Amino acid sequence: EMVSVKDLSEKIGKPAAEIIKKLFLLGILATINQEIDFDTAALVASEYDIELEHKMDKTFEEVLSDEDHEDDSKDLENRPPVVTIMGHVDHGKTSLLDVIRSTHVTDQESGGITQHIGAYMVNVHGQAITFLDTPGHEAFTAMRARGAQVTDIAILVVAADDGVMPQTIEAINHSKAAEVPIIVAINKIDKPGANPEKVMQELTEYGLVCEDWGGDTVMVPVSAHTKEGLDKLLEMVLLVAEMQELRANANRMAKGSIIEAKLDKGRGPVATVLVQNGTLKVGDTIVAGTAYGRVRAMLNDKGRRVDEAGPSVPVEVLGFSEVPEAGDVLYAVEDDKLSRQVAEERRNKQKIQQMKVMSKVSLDELFSQIAQGQVKDLNIVVKADVQGSVEAMRQSLEKLSNDEVRVRVIHGGVGAIAETDVMLASVSNAIIIGFHVRPDAKAREAAEKENVDLRLYRVIYEAIDDVEKAMKGMLEPVY
Ligand code: GDP
């Protein structure tokens, strides 16, 4: 079995130049593409304390994903739904999260102090629901951008005295892009100016039609202050969850996502893990992003030490080598060495990727991307100064769809281009078109980092013209 220096470098996560030097010291003159035999490769690897025992034609990452096999349906059991609360600022997201937590965690369960670990579980008629504690679509999409899809159901909060607002629309579009079902909580119905019917009317414009009006979106009038409607809301969550058939296999090594992570002065790296499949146990070897380690201890959302956590259960985990990032996917693995080696492989890859620009859709390259079959949908985020322009752009752009490529405006909104627009564009492989608006500093930075094509126009016709030309491969590149 032979392996090139380059492959070995990628596999063990060490620079090729270092490996070449080590080979030289062993009396072997090698170049980066040179093939060396397995024993030599193993010897070099052992100098880094890495044991080459897996087949060399697979990366450790691939070995890891092999372990991530599909479950037999007979091993699957129902698991609790994981819910994120989204909506416009001040419509009551935090109030709802607080009141649900305080009313549905029983005293003996809580044992005094509830811990804010990023997620909590409540009990509704003996059935569990997991709530993510960071409300809003920003966190939701940031997690998705890192690969974690944890939310099963989005509760969209709309204040009955305020109605549909820009962030309401964003939340709808972000949920739709993730294909997460939406339950609407029409909040603040205790207020004198509350008008739930008007909210329902406004929501129809965004494709959310309540069941009474022949649609299929569950809408529940609630008040975080008087607690009216809360039980119904939670029952509806369970109902929608039941239709989704959320299932997992508790009897396997855990897979989950990092919800939050920090460096704790006394305890070292601490991360909240939402287990999504399997059961995480104290003592398990774990890897998440470029962090690895062994579960030293786990604490639940009530601050209690636990020995294991099953599907949909959030736990604080101690024992990581470094602080993982929110959205990183966590695996527990049988093999101690595997976790460390996967982490190293990733760190190496990260370095390589930071150097080379990832291929995202761009107007300049659209034509060749279409030709190579890389692009079938041209997704666009439109931001403009007035709603009328958003609609005009949407209609004209979507009309450009042809047999090769479908043009879709996945989000349209009024106002400056924000970081969340860029994150949505990034995860949806979309371009951004701004009309009479500019990106703020954070958005510009994010667009550069995420390599999102962001274009600004002052004439609608020019925007349409550019997209049309790009689709035909006739766009003049701008230098
Ligand atoms: P968030 O920004 O969406 O998290 O909104 P908050 O939960 O912080 O609530 C914003 C304001 O609305 C606060 O002053 C809350 O007390 C108030 N509020 C939230 N829910 C209700 C409600 O059901 N009824 C009334 N009257 N006020 C509410």
Boltz pocket constraint, residues with backbone or C-beta under 6 A from the ligand:
constraints:
  - pocket:
      binder: B
      contacts: [[A, 87], [A, 88], [A, 89], [A, 90], [A, 91], [A, 92], [A, 93], [A, 94], [A, 95], [A, 96], [A, 135], [A, 187], [A, 188], [A, 189], [A, 190], [A, 191], [A, 222], [A, 223], [A, 224], [A, 225], [A, 226]]
      max_distance: 6.0
